[in-house]
Amino acid sequence: HIKTLIFTTGAAKDHDSLPAEARDAVDNALSDYAVSGRGDVKSPQGSPYDRLRVGRYRVVFAEDRVTILLIYIGKRETTTYKRM
């Protein structure tokens, strides 16, 4: 069962500001995860959200049975985990 991707306003801005190559990699990883559930996903301790690792980038999200709510997309080296 394919899940629907929903971007928060912040995640949409993050996505739009990614370099083209990184945006393509994130899009491919999100599509794969939405369709198959495959991906480097973890639930960081103390966070209500999950994260998908895409190279140097992290996608922070929440999900239920039918949707994936994208909250933040950014480089691991920046403030990714402070925003969770």
PEHULIN-V829791 format. One record per residue. N is the residue number from 1. RES is the residue in one letter. PHI is phi in whole degrees, 0 to 359 (none if undefined). OMEGA is omega in whole degrees, -180 to 180 (* if undefined). D_FIRST is the distance of its C-alpha to the first C-alpha in Angstrom with 1 decimal. Layout:
N&RES&PHI&OMEGA&D_FIRST / N&RES&PHI&OMEGA&D_FIRST
This chain:
1&H&none&-177&0.0 / 2&I&279&179&3.8 / 3&K&267&179&6.5 / 4&T&271&177&9.8 / 5&L&269&178&12.9 / 6&I&236&180&16.0 / 7&F&266&166&19.4 / 8&T&288&178&22.3 / 9&T&302&180&25.6 / 10&G&297&180&26.7 / 11&A&294&178&23.6 / 12&A&296&178&24.0 / 13&K&295&177&27.6 / 14&D&302&-178&26.9 / 15&H&299&-179&24.5 / 16&D&295&-177&27.2 / 17&S&270&178&29.9 / 18&L&290&170&28.4 / 19&P&299&-175&30.2 / 20&A&307&-179&28.5 / 21&E&297&179&27.8 / 22&A&293&179&26.2 / 23&R&299&178&24.2 / 24&D&298&-180&22.8 / 25&A&297&178&22.1 / 26&V&296&179&20.3 / 27&D&300&-180&18.2 / 28&N&296&-180&17.3 / 29&A&294&179&16.5 / 30&L&294&179&14.4 / 31&S&299&180&12.4 / 32&D&299&-179&12.0 / 33&Y&293&-179&11.1 / 34&A&296&-177&8.5 / 35&V&275&-170&6.8 / 36&S&247&-176&8.0 / 37&G&79&-179&9.5 / 38&R&270&177&12.8 / 39&G&158&179&15.8 / 40&D&275&-175&19.1 / 41&V&248&175&18.1 / 42&K&222&173&20.6 / 43&S&249&-179&21.7 / 44&P&301&-179&25.3 / 45&Q&303&176&27.8 / 46&G&77&-180&28.8 / 47&S&245&176&26.0 / 48&P&282&-175&23.4 / 49&Y&253&173&21.1 / 50&D&255&175&19.4 / 51&R&224&177&20.3 / 52&L&250&180&18.9 / 53&R&269&177&21.8 / 54&V&228&-177&22.3 / 55&G&62&179&25.8 / 56&R&276&-177&28.3 / 57&Y&259&177&25.8 / 58&R&232&175&23.8 / 59&V&246&-180&20.9 / 60&V&264&-175&21.1 / 61&F&209&171&18.2 / 62&A&236&180&17.0 / 63&E&217&170&13.5 / 64&D&231&-174&12.1 / 65&R&292&-174&8.9 / 66&V&238&-177&8.0 / 67&T&228&172&10.6 / 68&I&237&180&12.5 / 69&L&265&-179&16.2 / 70&L&276&-173&18.3 / 71&I&254&-176&21.8 / 72&Y&205&175&23.9 / 73&I&227&-180&24.1 / 74&G&191&179&27.3 / 75&K&289&179&29.3 / 76&R&300&-174&29.6 / 77&E&289&-176&33.4 / 78&T&270&-172&33.4 / 79&T&265&-175&32.7 / 80&T&312&-173&29.0 / 81&Y&280&175&29.4 / 82&K&286&-177&32.0 / 83&R&271&-177&29.7 / 84&M&279&*&27.1
